[in-house]
Amino acid sequence: MTLLRDLKINKSYTSKENDIVKEFLNPTLSISSLYYRVSAYYSSYSLQGIAEGLSAMITNNAKIKMIISFFINEQDYNAFIDGKEKTQVYIEENFINDKEELKRLMIEDSVRAFSFLVATDRLQIKFVMSAQGIFHEKYGIIFDSNNDFVGFSGSMNETLNGLTINFEKIKVFKSWKEEEREYINPDLLEFERYWGGNVDGCIIQDMPDKNRNVILESFKEFEIEMNALKYSKKEKPPWPHQLEALQKWKGNNYKGILEMATGTGKTRAAIMCINDFKKLHGKSLILIAVPTDVLISQWEKELRKKENGINPYIKKISGDSAVSIDDLYQTVSSREISINDGLIILGTYKMLSSMKFSDLIPSSFDGEILLVADEVHHIAAENYSKVMDDRYHYRLGLSATPERYFDEGGSQDILEYFERVVYTFDLKEAISNNILTPYDYYLHFTYLNDKEAYEYGKLTKKLFNRLNYRNKDDVDENKNVFKNLENIIEIKRARILKKASGKKEILKSILNDMKRKNQLKHLLIYFEDNEQIADYQDVFNELSIFSVKVDSGKSEQDRDAIIDKFSKGDIDCLLAMKILDEGVDVPSVERAILVISLQNPAQFIQRRGRLLRRFAGKTKAEIHDILISVKDQYGLGLSGVEKSILYKELRRAKLFCETAKNSRECMNVISNISLKYNLGVISS
């Protein structure tokens, strides 16, 4: 049996040089018989950080005695009361006999794990409120079966950030070292006084139900204080891949595309490029082109952050408080820019491609111009291609997916104008470098009903006829007409798949399973349109799910308020359409359901990226994809139309599978279906 004496334990640990959890807490906790912990602040998310050591400790029948202040959030308060009041329910789950199962629960659902530990009396807590000031002590004592113990003290709170992210330092003392024991004994005696309620000037409770309002108000004040502190700090240093992207772009004469996975800091990398360009050229004009007004707002917020070092001389020609192109012309053609050492113009592709902008702005500026094209795949659209102006000598393209779907010519135009992709940082690299969250991917199949299958087949026949006519016609004008009609038919076909009626029952089944597992929080569901959301509303009502729609009809302020409430758990589920594709971040999302069947890689890559952003307490994400399958009713094989439907759906699933944690499992499903019907998905 391993004891504390057998471990290599340092005299101190600092997060700048050590992994405190991996090197100290997990090894000592995994062999402990009792753990005393005092912490000013507590969060159940901390269970995720020390799940390895704590799960071993609990399954060895050890206990934790914890003294914390009243600073806990409402979610943890409710979980504590739940554990106290529903002991029999949690005891019947019997997680304590299986270390791996308990560890999984701590990582995947730390709030429920917290309730379970409280209910089974493995975690005993007493709450302290001091009469003056705040209770701010932080130390711990870890015992083993040989009656030896180690004590530690320092700045570290029992929160996930405190254990894994913050810069913390602790000093450690061993009871079997005579010269060190004197440093532990005072903490040991003090803990026992607190536990017995014998400390003057403090309120100590083990069931704080009468002080609920005081606790929640105290936490709100603490949260405000911590948020103010967070925003007063400087931005974290750039990631290595952002610095490498800057160097690659500079090395290509300040031209090129950065192909970076959604959530890996493209905007920050672009601002670094802008700063470098301004240092080199002084008087400069920076044009930032984006597809939506939402992104205008996002860019403006980033540019105006002091830590980004951008001169705040910014003009918007799209979105709220936009200036007219005439007013912009007066600014650009005046001497005002030289005084301010440059000007940044923010606008949508639509505005920057307008005849008036193109005629007036580039020619009226006598310095160097840099074009920054965000979500650069939009720039080759027929209505926006004027943005690719040769007068913009310096160019920066940004996108997770610079290629255009079904538009090889447009994709080639982008590569030629920006002079190639100079840097790539893909999803696999981002996950392996801990920049994005790993995820599991689950496939759920449904079918078109008879009416939907008939309509899809009819449209397909119509599309083939159009293609035949177009190929036979030699007149270019007629070919363009046919092409427009074909696009309309394609949109109608895609809509049948996206809005297949069978998806409703599948969604209901997924939600029921999540509810059974107590996972109906931090959920995002993608729909095709408002009509589909309205059609599914009865599902949310039946399951008592508090869901809120996020669409372009809401103001930025309302949208931010909804996302903030969702992040805190006050809203269970967000219902979204295209509004979250580009520019709106909801990092607290842990699970997503794709009701809509997506064919465009740019769309589903964007939507996956929204889900994988890092967030406190988030260790893994889930994607549930509802796919359209087809029935081989008579064992005669599938028709060409049916094969086409299934091929498109599985091709998307394959892309999601390739970087999923459960890749082997979901790839087997795809491979089996592909081989059965000779679809060639795996080899494509």
C-alpha positions in Angstrom: 0.0 0.0 0.0 1.4 3.4 -1.0 1.5 6.0 1.8 2.2 9.7 1.8 5.8 9.1 3.0 6.4 7.1 -0.2 5.6 10.0 -2.5 8.0 12.7 -3.7 6.5 15.9 -2.3 8.0 19.3 -2.9 8.2 22.0 -0.2 6.3 24.4 -2.6 4.5 24.4 -5.9 3.8 27.3 -8.2 1.6 27.1 -11.3 4.3 29.0 -13.3 6.6 26.0 -13.0 4.4 23.1 -11.8 1.1 21.4 -12.6 -0.1 21.5 -9.0 -3.0 19.1 -9.6 -1.0 16.5 -11.5 2.1 16.7 -9.4 0.7 17.2 -5.9 -3.1 17.0 -5.4 -4.0 13.9 -7.5 -1.2 11.7 -6.1 -1.8 12.6 -2.5 -5.6 12.6 -2.6 -5.7 9.2 -4.4 -4.1 7.5 -1.4 -5.7 9.6 1.4 -8.2 8.5 4.0 -9.4 12.0 5.0 -9.2 15.5 3.4 -9.7 18.7 5.3 -10.1 21.7 3.0 -10.6 25.4 3.8 -11.4 27.8 0.9 -12.7 31.3 0.6 -14.5 30.5 -2.7 -15.9 27.2 -3.9 -17.3 25.9 -7.2 -18.4 22.3 -8.0 -16.5 22.7 -11.3 -13.4 22.1 -9.1 -14.3 18.4 -9.1 -13.4 18.2 -12.8 -9.8 19.4 -12.0 -9.1 16.8 -9.3 -11.4 14.0 -10.5 -8.5 11.6 -10.9 -7.4 11.8 -7.2 -10.8 12.4 -5.7 -12.5 9.4 -7.4 -9.8 7.1 -6.1 -10.1 8.6 -2.7 -13.9 8.3 -2.5 -14.1 4.7 -3.7 -11.6 3.8 -0.9 -14.3 5.0 1.5 -12.5 8.3 2.4 -14.2 11.5 3.3 -13.8 15.2 2.6 -14.5 17.8 5.3 -14.7 21.3 3.8 -15.1 24.7 5.3 -16.0 27.4 2.8 -17.4 31.0 2.8 -20.9 31.9 1.8 -19.5 32.7 -1.7 -21.1 30.0 -3.8 -23.3 30.4 -6.8 -27.0 29.6 -7.0 -26.4 26.4 -9.1 -24.1 24.9 -6.4 -26.3 26.1 -3.6 -29.3 24.3 -5.1 -27.1 21.2 -5.8 -26.1 21.2 -2.1 -29.7 21.4 -0.9 -30.7 18.8 -3.4 -28.0 16.4 -2.1 -29.2 17.0 1.5 -32.9 16.4 0.7 -32.7 13.5 -1.8 -30.1 11.3 -0.1 -31.9 8.0 -1.0 -32.1 8.9 -4.7 -28.4 9.5 -5.0 -27.4 6.5 -2.8 -29.3 4.2 -5.1 -27.1 5.3 -8.0 -24.1 3.7 -6.2 -21.3 5.5 -8.1 -19.0 5.1 -5.1 -18.2 1.4 -6.0 -16.8 2.3 -9.4 -13.8 4.7 -9.6 -14.0 5.2 -13.4 -17.7 5.8 -13.3 -17.4 8.4 -10.5 -14.5 10.1 -12.3 -16.6 10.3 -15.4 -19.5 11.9 -13.5 -17.1 14.5 -11.9 -15.8 15.5 -15.3 -19.0 15.4 -17.3 -21.6 16.6 -14.8 -19.7 18.1 -11.8 -22.9 19.7 -10.3 -24.6 16.3 -10.1 -21.4 14.7 -8.7 -21.4 17.4 -6.1 -25.0 16.6 -5.1 -24.1 12.9 -5.0 -21.1 13.4 -2.7 -23.1 15.5 -0.3 -26.0 13.0 -0.3 -23.8 10.0 0.4 -22.0 12.0 3.2 -18.6 11.6 1.4 -18.4 15.4 1.2 -19.3 17.3 4.4 -19.5 21.1 4.2 -19.8 23.9 6.8 -20.4 27.4 5.6 -18.7 30.4 7.3 -19.6 34.1 7.4 -17.4 36.5 9.4 -18.9 39.4 11.2 -16.3 41.8 9.8 -14.7 41.6 6.4 -14.8 38.3 4.5 -13.7 34.8 5.3 -10.6 34.5 3.1 -8.6 31.6 4.4 -7.2 28.9 2.1 -5.4 25.7 3.2 -5.7 22.0 3.2 -4.7 18.9 5.2 -4.5 15.4 3.6 -4.3 12.3 5.8 -3.4 8.7 5.0 -4.2 5.4 6.7 -0.9 5.6 8.6 -2.0 8.8 10.4 0.6 10.8 8.6 -0.6 14.0 6.9 0.6 16.8 4.7 -0.6 20.4 5.0 -0.6 23.0 2.3 -1.5 26.7 2.3 -1.3 29.6 -0.2 -3.5 31.5 -2.6 -5.3 28.6 -4.2 -9.1 28.5 -3.9 -11.2 25.4 -4.5 -12.5 26.4 -7.9 -11.6 25.1 -11.4 -9.7 28.3 -12.3 -7.9 28.2 -8.9 -6.8 24.6 -9.5 -6.0 24.7 -13.2 -5.7 28.2 -14.7 -4.8 31.0 -12.3 -1.2 31.7 -11.2 -1.1 30.2 -7.8 1.5 29.2 -5.2 1.3 26.8 -2.2 3.7 25.7 0.5 3.6 22.2 1.7 4.6 20.7 5.1 4.9 17.0 6.2 3.8 15.7 9.6 6.6 13.1 9.7 9.2 15.9 9.5 9.6 17.3 13.0 10.8 20.7 11.8 7.7 21.0 9.5 5.0 19.6 11.8 4.9 22.9 13.8 3.6 24.7 10.7 0.7 22.3 10.2 -0.5 22.0 13.8 -2.0 25.5 14.0 -4.1 24.8 10.9 -5.2 21.5 12.2 -6.4 23.0 15.5 -8.0 25.9 13.8 -9.9 23.6 11.4 -11.3 21.6 14.3 -12.4 24.8 16.1 -14.3 25.9 12.9 -15.8 22.5 12.5 -17.0 22.6 16.1 -18.4 26.1 15.6 -16.1 27.5 18.3 -14.8 30.6 16.5 -15.8 34.1 17.8 -17.1 36.6 15.2 -18.2 33.9 12.7 -21.5 32.4 11.7 -20.9 28.7 11.0 -23.7 26.5 9.5 -24.0 23.1 7.9 -27.5 23.7 6.4 -27.6 27.3 5.2 -31.2 27.2 3.9 -32.3 30.1 6.1 -29.6 32.3 4.6 -30.2 31.6 1.0 -30.8 35.2 0.0 -27.7 36.4 1.9 -25.6 33.7 0.1 -26.8 34.5 -3.4 -26.4 38.3 -2.9 -22.9 37.8 -1.5 -22.0 35.7 -4.5 -23.4 38.4 -6.9 -21.2 41.1 -5.2 -18.2 38.8 -5.5 -19.0 38.0 -9.2 -19.1 41.8 -10.0 -15.8 42.3 -8.2 -14.2 39.4 -10.0 -15.5 40.5 -13.4 -14.2 44.1 -12.8 -10.8 42.6 -12.0 -10.9 40.3 -15.0 -11.5 43.2 -17.4 -8.9 45.4 -15.8 -6.2 42.9 -16.6 -4.3 43.0 -19.8 -5.1 40.6 -22.6 -3.2 37.3 -22.4 -0.1 37.1 -24.6 -0.7 35.9 -28.2 -0.7 32.1 -28.9 2.3 30.8 -30.7 0.2 29.9 -33.8 -1.0 33.6 -34.0 2.7 34.8 -34.0 3.5 32.2 -36.7 0.6 33.3 -38.8 1.8 37.0 -38.6 5.3 35.9 -39.7 4.0 33.9 -42.6 1.8 36.8 -43.9 4.7 39.3 -43.6 7.0 36.8 -45.4 4.6 36.8 -48.3 4.9 40.6 -48.7 1.9 41.4 -46.5 -0.4 39.3 -48.7 -2.2 36.0 -48.1 -4.9 34.0 -46.4 -4.9 32.7 -42.8 -6.9 29.5 -42.8 -7.6 29.0 -39.1 -10.2 26.9 -37.4 -13.2 28.8 -35.9 -12.4 29.7 -32.3 -8.6 29.9 -32.7 -8.2 33.7 -32.7 -8.3 34.8 -36.3 -9.4 38.3 -35.3 -6.6 38.7 -32.8 -4.1 37.4 -35.4 -5.5 39.9 -37.9 -5.1 42.8 -35.4 -1.5 41.8 -34.9 -1.1 42.0 -38.7 -2.8 45.4 -38.8 -0.5 46.7 -36.1 2.6 45.4 -37.8 1.4 47.0 -41.1 0.8 50.4 -39.5 4.2 50.4 -37.9 5.8 49.8 -41.3 3.7 52.2 -43.4 2.6 55.0 -40.9 -0.1 56.8 -42.8 -2.4 54.0 -43.9 -5.9 53.1 -44.7 -7.2 49.7 -43.4 -10.4 48.4 -45.0 -12.1 45.6 -43.0 -14.7 43.8 -45.0 -17.2 41.4 -43.3 -20.4 39.7 -44.4 -22.8 40.9 -41.7 -23.6 43.8 -39.4 -23.1 41.4 -36.4 -19.5 41.1 -37.4 -19.1 44.8 -37.7 -20.0 45.1 -34.1 -17.7 42.3 -33.0 -14.7 43.8 -34.9 -15.3 47.3 -33.5 -15.3 45.9 -29.9 -12.0 44.1 -30.5 -10.4 47.1 -32.2 -11.3 49.5 -29.4 -9.7 47.3 -26.7 -6.8 49.2 -25.3 -4.6 46.1 -25.0 -4.8 45.6 -28.8 -2.9 48.9 -29.3 -5.1 50.0 -32.3 -5.6 53.8 -32.8 -9.3 54.1 -32.2 -9.8 56.2 -35.4 -12.5 54.0 -36.8 -15.3 54.8 -39.3 -18.2 52.4 -39.9 -20.1 52.5 -43.2 -22.4 49.6 -42.1 -24.3 48.8 -38.9 -25.2 51.1 -36.0 -23.9 54.7 -36.1 -22.6 54.2 -39.7 -21.4 57.3 -41.6 -22.3 58.0 -45.2 -19.8 57.4 -48.0 -19.9 61.1 -48.8 -18.8 61.9 -45.2 -16.2 59.2 -45.4 -14.9 60.7 -48.6 -14.4 64.1 -46.9 -12.4 62.3 -44.1 -10.2 60.2 -46.5 -9.4 63.1 -48.8 -8.6 65.5 -46.0 -5.4 65.8 -43.9 -7.1 64.4 -40.9 -5.7 60.9 -41.5 -2.1 62.0 -41.4 -2.7 63.6 -38.0 -4.3 60.4 -36.7 -1.7 58.1 -38.3 -4.2 56.0 -40.2 -7.9 55.2 -40.5 -9.8 52.0 -40.2 -13.0 51.6 -42.2 -15.4 48.8 -41.2 -18.0 47.8 -43.7 -19.9 44.8 -45.1 -19.0 43.3 -48.5 -22.1 44.8 -49.8 -21.1 48.4 -48.9 -17.4 48.0 -49.9 -18.4 46.6 -53.3 -20.9 49.5 -54.1 -20.1 51.6 -57.1 -20.0 54.8 -55.0 -17.4 53.4 -52.5 -15.3 52.0 -55.3 -15.3 55.2 -57.2 -14.6 57.6 -54.3 -12.6 56.0 -51.6 -9.5 54.2 -52.9 -8.6 56.9 -55.4 -8.9 59.7 -52.8 -6.3 58.3 -50.4 -2.6 58.9 -51.1 -1.1 56.4 -48.7 -0.9 52.6 -48.5 -4.1 50.5 -48.3 -4.6 47.2 -46.6 -7.7 45.1 -47.3 -8.7 42.7 -44.5 -11.4 40.3 -45.7 -13.0 38.4 -42.9 -14.9 35.1 -43.8 -13.0 35.6 -47.1 -15.1 33.0 -49.0 -17.8 35.6 -49.3 -15.6 37.9 -51.4 -16.0 36.0 -54.7 -19.8 36.1 -54.6 -21.0 37.7 -57.9 -22.3 40.9 -56.1 -19.2 41.3 -54.0 -16.3 40.6 -56.3 -15.6 44.4 -56.8 -14.0 44.3 -53.3 -11.1 42.5 -54.9 -9.7 45.8 -56.2 -6.1 45.9 -57.6 -5.7 49.3 -55.9 -5.5 47.5 -52.6 -1.8 46.4 -52.8 -1.8 44.7 -49.4 -4.3 42.0 -48.6 -5.2 39.7 -45.7 -7.9 37.0 -46.0 -9.4 35.2 -43.0 -11.5 32.1 -42.9 -11.8 28.6 -41.5 -13.0 27.6 -45.0 -11.6 29.9 -47.8 -13.0 27.7 -50.6 -16.4 28.4 -52.0 -19.0 25.6 -52.1 -19.6 24.4 -55.6 -17.7 27.4 -57.1 -14.3 26.3 -58.2 -13.9 29.5 -60.3 -14.7 31.7 -57.3 -12.3 29.8 -55.0 -9.5 30.1 -57.6 -10.2 33.9 -57.9 -9.8 34.3 -54.1 -6.4 32.4 -54.1 -5.1 34.4 -57.0 -6.1 37.7 -55.6 -4.7 37.1 -52.1 -1.7 35.1 -53.5 -2.4 31.8 -51.7 -3.1 30.5 -48.2 0.1 31.4 -46.3 -0.8 29.7 -43.0 -3.1 26.9 -41.9 -4.1 26.0 -38.3 -6.8 23.3 -38.4 -9.2 21.9 -35.9 -7.1 18.8 -35.1 -4.2 21.0 -34.1 -6.4 23.4 -32.2 -7.8 20.6 -30.1 -4.5 18.9 -29.5 -3.0 22.3 -28.4 -5.8 22.8 -25.9 -7.2 25.9 -27.7 -10.5 24.2 -28.6 -12.6 21.7 -26.6 -12.6 18.0 -27.7 -16.0 16.7 -28.7 -18.0 13.5 -29.2 -20.2 13.2 -32.3 -23.5 11.2 -32.4 -25.5 10.2 -35.5 -29.3 9.9 -35.4 -31.2 8.7 -38.5 -34.7 9.4 -39.7 -36.5 9.1 -43.1 -38.4 11.2 -45.5 -42.2 10.4 -45.5 -43.9 9.4 -48.7 -44.9 12.9 -49.6 -41.5 14.3 -49.0 -39.8 11.5 -50.9 -42.1 12.1 -53.9 -41.5 15.9 -53.9 -37.8 15.3 -53.7 -37.8 12.8 -56.6 -39.9 15.1 -58.7 -37.6 18.1 -58.2 -34.6 15.8 -59.0 -36.1 14.8 -62.3 -36.8 18.4 -63.1 -33.2 19.3 -62.2 -31.8 16.6 -64.5 -34.0 17.9 -67.4 -32.7 21.4 -66.8 -29.1 20.2 -66.9 -29.7 18.4 -70.2 -31.2 21.4 -71.8 -28.4 23.6 -70.6 -25.7 21.3 -71.9 -27.3 21.2 -75.3 -27.8 25.0 -75.6 -24.9 26.9 -77.1 -26.1 30.4 -76.0 -24.4 31.7 -72.9 -27.3 33.9 -71.9 -29.7 30.8 -72.0 -27.2 28.8 -69.9 -27.2 31.5 -67.2 -31.0 31.4 -67.1 -30.9 27.6 -66.8 -28.3 27.9 -64.0 -30.5 30.2 -62.0 -33.4 27.9 -62.3 -31.2 25.0 -61.2 -30.1 26.9 -58.1 -33.8 27.4 -57.2 -34.5 23.7 -57.6 -31.4 22.8 -55.5 -32.6 25.2 -52.7 -36.1 23.5 -52.8 -34.6 20.0 -52.6 -32.3 21.0 -49.7 -35.2 22.5 -47.8 -37.1 19.2 -48.0 -34.1 17.5 -46.3 -33.7 20.3 -43.7 -37.3 20.3 -42.7 -38.2 16.6 -42.9 -41.0 15.9 -40.5 -39.4 12.8 -39.1 -36.8 14.9 -37.3 -39.2 16.0 -34.7 -39.5 12.6 -33.0 -35.8 12.1 -33.2 -35.2 15.5 -31.5 -37.8 14.6 -28.8 -35.9 11.3 -28.2 -32.5 13.1 -27.8 -34.0 15.7 -25.4 -35.7 13.0 -23.3 -32.3 11.2 -23.0 -30.6 14.4 -22.0 -33.3 15.2 -19.4 -32.9 11.7 -17.9 -29.1 12.3 -17.6 -29.7 15.8 -16.2 -27.9 17.4 -19.2 -30.6 19.9 -20.3 -28.4 22.9 -19.9 -26.0 24.8 -22.2 -27.8 23.3 -25.2 -27.8 24.9 -28.7 -30.2 23.6 -31.4 -29.9 24.7 -35.0 -33.1 25.0 -37.1 -33.8 26.0 -40.7 -36.2 28.9 -40.1 -38.7 30.5 -37.7 -41.5 28.3 -39.1 -39.6 25.2 -38.1 -38.9 26.6 -34.6 -42.6 27.3 -34.1 -43.5 23.8 -35.3 -41.2 22.3 -32.7 -42.3 24.5 -29.8 -44.7 21.9 -28.4 -41.7 19.6 -27.8 -40.0 22.1 -25.5 -43.3 22.8 -23.7 -43.9 19.1 -23.1 -40.5 18.6 -21.6 -40.5 21.9 -19.7 -37.4 23.1 -21.4 -36.8 26.9 -21.1 -35.7 27.7 -24.6 -35.1 31.1 -26.2 -34.8 31.9 -29.9 -31.8 33.9 -31.1 -32.3 35.5 -34.5 -31.4 38.6 -36.5 -34.6 40.3 -35.3 -33.1 40.9 -31.9 -31.0 43.9 -31.1 -27.3 43.3 -30.2 -28.1 44.3 -26.6 -31.0 41.8 -26.3 -28.9 39.1 -27.9 -26.0 39.7 -25.5 -28.4 39.6 -22.5 -29.8 36.3 -23.7 -26.4 34.7 -24.2 -25.3 36.0 -20.7 -28.3 34.3 -19.1 -27.7 31.2 -21.1 -24.1 31.1 -19.9 -25.2 31.4 -16.3 -27.7 28.5 -16.7 -30.8 30.7 -16.4 -31.8 29.6 -20.0 -31.6 25.9 -20.8 -31.5 26.0 -24.6 -30.9 28.4 -27.4 -32.7 28.0 -30.7 -30.7 29.4 -33.6 -30.6 29.8 -37.3 -27.9 31.5 -39.4 -27.3 34.3 -36.8 -24.7 32.2 -34.9 -22.8 31.1 -38.1 -20.4 34.0 -38.2 -19.4 36.4 -35.5 -21.5 35.6 -32.5 -19.7 33.7 -29.8 -21.5 31.5 -27.2 -18.5 29.6 -25.6 -20.7 28.2 -22.8 -22.5 25.8 -25.2 -21.7 22.2 -24.2 -24.1 20.4 -26.5 -25.6 21.0 -29.9 -28.3 19.4 -31.9 -28.3 19.9 -35.7 -32.0 19.6 -36.7 -31.1 21.2 -40.0 -29.3 19.1 -42.7 -26.3 21.1 -43.9 -24.6 20.5 -47.2 -22.3 23.5 -47.4 -19.0 22.7 -45.5 -18.5 26.4 -44.6 -21.8 26.4 -42.7 -21.3 23.2 -40.6 -17.6 24.0 -39.9 -18.7 27.4 -38.6 -21.4 25.8 -36.4 -19.0 23.2 -35.1 -16.5 26.0 -34.2 -19.2 27.9 -32.2 -19.5 24.9 -30.0 -15.9 24.1 -29.3 -14.7 27.4 -27.8 -13.2 27.1 -24.3 -15.2 28.0 -21.3 -14.7 27.7 -17.5 -15.6 24.2 -16.4 -16.1 22.9 -20.0 -14.0 19.9 -20.7 -15.9 18.3 -23.6 -18.7 19.1 -26.0 -21.3 16.9 -27.8 -22.7 17.2 -31.3 -25.9 15.4 -32.1 -26.6 15.3 -35.9 -30.0 14.3 -37.2 -29.4 12.8 -40.7 -31.8 11.7 -43.4 -31.5 8.0 -44.3 -33.4 6.0 -46.9 -35.2 2.7 -46.8 -34.4 -0.3 -49.0 -37.9 -1.6 -48.5 -37.7 -4.6 -50.9 -34.0 -5.4 -50.7 -33.5 -4.3 -54.3 -30.9 -1.6 -53.5 -31.3 2.2 -53.6 -32.2 4.4 -56.5 -29.8 7.0 -57.8 -31.8 9.7 -56.0 -31.8 7.8 -52.7 -28.1 7.2 -53.0 -27.5 10.9 -53.6 -29.4 11.9 -50.5 -27.6 9.4 -48.2 -24.2 10.2 -49.8 -24.6 13.9 -49.0 -25.6 13.3 -45.4 -22.8 10.8 -44.7 -20.2 13.0 -46.3 -21.0 15.7 -43.7 -21.0 13.1 -41.0 -17.6 11.9 -42.1 -16.1 15.4 -41.7 -17.5 15.7 -38.2 -16.2 12.2 -37.3 -12.7 12.7 -38.4 -11.8 15.0 -35.4 -14.2 13.6 -32.8 -13.1 11.8 -29.7 -15.3 8.9 -30.6 -14.1 8.9 -34.2 -13.7 5.1 -34.4 -17.2 4.5 -33.2 -19.0 6.9 -35.5 -16.8 6.2 -38.5 -17.8 2.5 -38.2 -21.4 3.5 -38.6 -20.7 5.6 -41.7 -18.4 2.9 -43.2 -21.0 0.1 -42.7 -23.7 2.1 -44.4 -21.4 3.3 -47.2 -20.2 -0.3 -47.9 -23.8 -1.7 -47.8 -25.0 0.6 -50.5 -21.7 1.1 -52.4 -21.7 4.9 -51.7 -17.9 5.4 -51.6 -18.1 7.9 -48.7 -15.1 6.6 -46.9 -12.8 6.8 -50.0 -14.1 10.2 -51.0 
